[in-house]
Amino acid sequence: MEIADLGEIRALLGHAAAYAGLTFCALLAQRAPRPALTFAAVLVYGALLEVAQGTFGLRSMQAGDILANAVGSAAGLGLALLVLRRA
């Protein structure tokens, strides 16, 4: 019995890290940061990319990837807000 597919776990961690970085940079790049709008825009972007992957058949669409993107984006948002508060 296999407990976890480490390749899939690494892929999910990669998604989370990438979207954390994307959200962090997107929020800090704004002159007048809008956290809620930035978070929503990154979530929509990630979901649309997943749908496009499934639609065009280049890769498969996976709900787990969308969830990992959202978790990473939330982490990036939180970190960016901490940086902005200290600045």
Backbone as JSON, one array per atom type, in Angstrom:
{
  "sequence": "MEIADLGEIRALLGHAAAYAGLTFCALLAQRAPRPALTFAAVLVYGALLEVAQGTFGLRSMQAGDILANAVGSAAGLGLALLVLRRA",
  "N": [[0.84, -1.18, 0.0], [0.66, 2.13, -0.96], [1.46, 5.14, 0.58], [1.69, 7.88, -0.14], [2.05, 9.7, -3.15], [5.01, 10.89, -3.95], [5.85, 12.46, -6.06], [3.56, 13.81, -6.83], [3.06, 15.25, -4.5], [5.3, 16.91, -4.44], [4.74, 18.39, -6.75], [2.42, 19.76, -5.96], [3.46, 21.28, -3.86], [5.2, 22.82, -5.32], [3.4, 24.3, -6.89], [2.14, 25.76, -4.83], [4.32, 27.24, -3.82], [5.05, 28.76, -6.07], [2.76, 30.34, -6.51], [2.64, 31.67, -4.11], [4.91, 33.28, -4.31], [4.18, 34.76, -6.6], [1.88, 36.2, -5.74], [2.94, 37.6, -3.57], [4.91, 39.24, -4.84], [3.27, 40.63, -6.66], [1.62, 42.11, -4.97], [3.44, 43.71, -3.53], [4.46, 45.21, -5.6], [2.67, 47.16, -6.16], [1.69, 50.57, -6.09], [-0.36, 51.6, -4.5], [-1.36, 49.32, -2.57], [-3.75, 46.73, -3.03], [-4.98, 44.37, -1.4], [-7.17, 42.44, -1.34], [-8.22, 42.51, -3.95], [-5.93, 41.83, -5.41], [-5.41, 39.24, -4.45], [-7.77, 37.94, -5.32], [-7.5, 38.27, -8.1], [-5.19, 36.76, -8.65], [-6.08, 34.22, -7.9], [-8.14, 33.78, -9.79], [-6.61, 33.88, -12.14], [-4.96, 31.58, -11.76], [-6.92, 29.55, -11.73], [-8.01, 29.83, -14.3], [-5.79, 29.14, -15.85], [-5.55, 26.43, -15.2], [-7.98, 25.44, -16.22], [-7.58, 26.02, -18.93], [-5.44, 24.3, -19.48], [-6.71, 21.82, -19.23], [-8.62, 22.06, -21.24], [-7.23, 22.35, -23.68], [-5.79, 20.04, -23.74], [-3.09, 19.75, -23.3], [-2.03, 19.35, -20.83], [-3.36, 17.9, -17.81], [-6.3, 19.07, -16.14], [-6.46, 19.83, -12.73], [-8.09, 19.75, -9.67], [-6.77, 19.78, -7.27], [-4.46, 21.2, -7.82], [-5.48, 23.76, -8.19], [-6.36, 24.27, -5.61], [-3.9, 24.16, -4.24], [-2.67, 26.35, -5.44], [-4.29, 28.39, -4.39], [-3.8, 28.17, -1.63], [-1.05, 28.73, -1.56], [-1.12, 31.32, -2.6], [-2.53, 32.64, -0.58], [-0.64, 32.42, 1.48], [1.47, 33.94, 0.4], [0.19, 36.41, 0.27], [-0.25, 36.93, 2.99], [2.41, 37.11, 3.9], [3.33, 39.29, 2.39], [1.67, 41.31, 3.41], [2.64, 41.44, 6.01], [5.24, 42.41, 5.5], [4.61, 44.9, 4.38], [3.41, 46.16, 6.56], [5.58, 46.49, 8.24], [7.12, 48.23, 6.85]],
  "CA": [[0.0, 0.0, 0.0], [1.43, 3.36, -1.06], [0.86, 6.19, 1.41], [1.6, 9.13, -0.88], [2.86, 9.83, -4.35], [5.89, 12.02, -3.68], [5.87, 13.33, -7.23], [2.36, 14.66, -6.75], [3.25, 16.16, -3.37], [6.26, 17.93, -4.91], [4.04, 19.26, -7.7], [1.54, 20.64, -5.19], [4.32, 22.24, -3.16], [5.69, 23.74, -6.35], [2.3, 25.22, -7.18], [1.96, 26.66, -3.69], [5.46, 28.16, -3.76], [4.98, 29.68, -7.21], [1.67, 31.3, -6.3], [3.04, 32.53, -2.98], [5.81, 34.28, -4.88], [3.43, 35.62, -7.52], [1.03, 37.1, -4.97], [3.84, 38.46, -2.8], [5.49, 40.25, -5.74], [2.2, 41.45, -7.23], [1.14, 43.06, -3.96], [4.49, 44.68, -3.22], [4.73, 46.04, -6.78], [1.62, 48.17, -6.31], [1.89, 51.83, -5.38], [-1.41, 51.6, -3.48], [-1.72, 47.9, -2.53], [-5.15, 46.32, -2.86], [-4.79, 42.95, -1.1], [-8.29, 41.58, -1.72], [-8.28, 42.46, -5.41], [-4.76, 41.09, -5.86], [-5.65, 37.83, -4.13], [-8.82, 37.44, -6.22], [-6.96, 38.22, -9.46], [-4.27, 35.63, -8.74], [-6.89, 33.0, -7.86], [-8.79, 33.63, -11.1], [-5.54, 33.55, -13.07], [-4.59, 30.18, -11.56], [-8.03, 28.69, -12.14], [-8.1, 29.88, -15.76], [-4.68, 28.34, -16.4], [-5.89, 25.02, -15.04], [-9.04, 25.14, -17.18], [-6.96, 26.02, -20.26], [-4.67, 23.06, -19.6], [-7.65, 20.73, -19.48], [-9.33, 22.3, -22.49], [-6.37, 22.14, -24.83], [-5.25, 18.71, -23.67], [-1.64, 19.71, -23.15], [-1.86, 18.76, -19.5], [-4.68, 17.68, -17.24], [-6.78, 20.02, -15.14], [-6.58, 19.16, -11.44], [-8.64, 20.6, -8.6], [-5.73, 19.88, -6.24], [-3.55, 22.28, -8.21], [-6.18, 25.02, -7.91], [-6.32, 24.43, -4.15], [-2.51, 24.48, -3.88], [-2.47, 27.74, -5.86], [-4.99, 29.25, -3.44], [-3.07, 28.12, -0.35], [0.19, 29.47, -1.76], [-1.47, 32.73, -2.76], [-2.85, 33.15, 0.76], [0.62, 32.56, 2.21], [2.17, 35.09, -0.18], [-0.55, 37.6, 0.69], [0.06, 37.16, 4.41], [3.8, 37.56, 4.02], [3.41, 40.65, 1.83], [1.04, 42.23, 4.36], [3.61, 41.63, 7.11], [6.31, 43.29, 5.01], [4.04, 46.24, 4.22], [3.2, 46.73, 7.9], [6.88, 46.86, 8.83], [7.74, 49.27, 6.02]],
  "C": [[0.88, 1.25, 0.0], [0.71, 4.46, -0.27], [0.69, 7.47, 0.62], [2.49, 9.05, -2.11], [3.72, 11.08, -4.19], [6.01, 12.96, -4.87], [4.71, 14.29, -7.21], [2.49, 15.67, -5.61], [4.22, 17.27, -3.76], [5.6, 18.9, -5.88], [3.13, 20.24, -6.96], [2.33, 21.69, -4.42], [4.89, 23.27, -4.13], [4.64, 24.77, -6.74], [2.14, 26.24, -6.06], [3.08, 27.69, -3.62], [5.4, 29.19, -4.88], [3.9, 30.74, -6.99], [1.9, 32.17, -5.08], [3.94, 33.64, -3.5], [5.1, 35.26, -5.79], [2.61, 36.65, -6.75], [1.87, 38.09, -4.18], [4.37, 39.59, -3.68], [4.42, 41.18, -6.3], [1.72, 42.49, -6.22], [2.2, 44.12, -3.65], [4.81, 45.6, -4.4], [3.73, 47.18, -6.95], [1.94, 49.42, -5.49], [0.89, 51.95, -4.24], [-1.95, 50.17, -3.41], [-3.21, 47.66, -2.26], [-5.14, 44.8, -2.65], [-5.94, 42.05, -1.59], [-8.38, 41.42, -3.23], [-7.11, 41.65, -5.97], [-4.94, 39.59, -5.64], [-6.67, 37.23, -5.09], [-8.28, 37.29, -7.65], [-6.02, 37.02, -9.64], [-5.04, 34.31, -8.7], [-7.57, 32.74, -9.19], [-7.77, 33.24, -12.16], [-5.17, 32.06, -12.98], [-5.68, 29.22, -12.03], [-8.16, 28.67, -13.66], [-6.98, 29.1, -16.42], [-4.98, 26.85, -16.31], [-6.97, 24.6, -16.04], [-8.46, 25.08, -18.6], [-6.15, 24.75, -20.49], [-5.59, 21.89, -19.93], [-8.33, 20.85, -20.83], [-8.47, 21.95, -23.7], [-5.64, 20.8, -24.8], [-3.74, 18.61, -23.54], [-1.26, 19.06, -21.83], [-3.26, 18.56, -18.95], [-5.02, 18.77, -16.22], [-6.97, 19.26, -13.82], [-7.04, 20.15, -10.38], [-7.6, 20.78, -7.5], [-4.74, 20.99, -6.54], [-4.18, 23.64, -7.91], [-6.15, 25.3, -6.41], [-4.91, 24.81, -3.68], [-2.18, 25.92, -4.28], [-3.09, 28.7, -4.85], [-4.27, 29.3, -2.09], [-1.77, 28.92, -0.47], [-0.07, 30.97, -1.88], [-1.81, 33.36, -1.41], [-1.59, 33.35, 1.59], [1.41, 33.77, 1.71], [1.52, 36.4, 0.22], [-0.22, 37.94, 2.14], [1.47, 37.69, 4.61], [3.96, 38.99, 3.51], [2.79, 41.67, 2.79], [1.94, 42.48, 5.58], [4.73, 42.58, 6.7], [5.81, 44.73, 4.9], [3.81, 46.92, 5.57], [4.5, 47.21, 8.52], [7.55, 48.0, 8.08], [7.27, 50.66, 6.42]]
}
